Amino acid sequence: MGEFWPVADVLAYLAGSWRVERAVRDLASGAEGYFTGTTVFGPLENPADTSLLHHESGTFTWQGTPRPAERTLRFLPGDRAGTAAVRFSDGRPFHDLDLTSGYCLADHPCSADLYRGEFTVLDEHHWRSVWRVAGPAKDLALTTDYAREGWE
C-alpha cells in the first residue's frame, strides 16, 4: 500500500460534490459493469448539524445495458472526533468510517454475506473505496474512485 492522506474530520472532508466512477465485477460469473455519476454530501435537515446526507446518482451499466441508479446514505458524527457513523437512508447501521490515518477497513454483515470495505484517501481531492462482497448469495468486487468536483 502506498501513502495515505490523513483526514482530521471525515465529515468536513467529504462535504461537497464528487465525481464517481465504479467498476463492478461478479467474481463467480465474470460479468462486469460500471457506474458513473455524482455523489453529493450535503447538510441534513438542520444546517447546524454536522451530519451529511450522501446522495449518489448516475448511470449503472451492467453487461452493456445502462440504467439510471441512485442511493442515499446518512453520515453522522462517529463515537470519536473526526469519525463518522454511516447509516442507510432508513437509519439502519451500515459501517463506521475513521479516516484519521487516511485508511480504514469496515465490515457489514448482510444476511449470510459479508461486505468488507477498504477506504483510502489519496489526497485532498481524491479517495477510493473497495468493497469485497463474499457469501452464498454474492461474490463481488466493487472499486469506486471519487474526485472532488472541479479537480482532475
N, C-alpha and C positions, 0 to 999 in steps of 0.2 A: 504494500500500500504506500501511496505517496504522501506528500504533505497535506495536512488538513488545515483549514482556516477556522480557528476557534470563534464561536459566536457567544457573546456575553448574554444576550437576550434574544431567544429564538423568536418570540412574537414580534419584536421590533425588526429583526432581520427579515422575516417573511412578509411583513406588511407591504402591500402594493400588488402590482400585476407582473406575472411571469409568463413567458412563452414556454410551452410544454411540448416535448417530443418523447413518446413512449414506444418502445419495442416490446411486443408480447410474443412469447414462444410457448407453445404447448410441447413440452418435452417428451410426452408419450407418443403423440401423433406426428410431430414435426411441423404442424401447422403454425403459421406466423401471421401477425397483424401489427398494426401500429396506430397510435393516436397522435394527432396534432391539434393543438388548441391553446387555450389561455387559462391560467389559474389566477384568480383574484383573491387576495387575502384582505378583506375589508372589515370594518368595525361591525360588531353585533348591534343589537337594539340600542344599547346605552353607549354613546360615544366616549364616556369617561371610563368605561370598562376596557381593559387591555386585551380582552378576548378577541379572536378573529373568526370571521365566517369565511371558510375556504370554499369557493365555487369554481369548479372546473368545467369548461365547455369546449367542444370542438367536434372533430370527426374521428371515429374509430373505423378503421378499415381492416376487416378480417377476411383473409383469403380472397382479396380483391374486391370485396363488397363494402363500400363506405356507408356508414350510418351516423346520424347525429348522436352524440354522447355527452352526458354531464353527470356530475356528482357534487354533493355538498358535504362538508365536514365542519366541525367546530374545533377550534384550537383555543383551549382555556389555559390560564396560568397553571403551571405544574406545582408539585409539592415543594420544589426548591426554586429559588430565584433564578430566572433566566431560562427555565424549562417550560414545557407545555404538556398538557394532557389532551390528547386527540380523541374526539368523540365523533360517532356517526351523527347524522343530522337529527336523529330521534333521541340523542343523548346517551346511547349505549357506549360504553368504553371501547376504544379501538386500540390505542397504544400510547405510551409515554414517549416524549421526544426531548432529549437532552443533547444539544449541540455545543455545549461549552468547550468541548475538546475539538469540535469540528467533525466528529464522528459519533454515530450512535447505532446500536443494534436494538431491535424491538421485535417482540413476538406477539401474535394474535391468534389464539386457537379459534377455529370456526368449524363447529361440528367435529368431525374426525380429522379435518385438515389443519395444518399449521402454516400460518403466514409468518415468514421471518423477513423483517425489513432491515436494510442496511442503508444508512443515511450518511452522505459525505458532503461537506461544504468545501467547494473548490476554491472560492474566493468571494469577494463582497457581492458579486452579481451572478454566481453560478453554483448550483448544488445538484445532487443526484440522489435518487432513491432506487434501490434494487430490492424487489420483493421476490422471494422464492416461496412458492406455494406447493406443499407436498402433502399427500394423503391419499386415501382411497378414491376421492372424487376428482382431485385435481393434481396436475403435475406441471406447474407453470413457472416461467421466469419473466418478470416484468422489470424493465430498466427504463427509468424516466429521467430525462435531463431537463433542468429548469434554468432559464436565463432571464434575468430581470428585463422587463420591457425597456427598450431604449439602449440596451447594451448588447454587443455582439458576443 
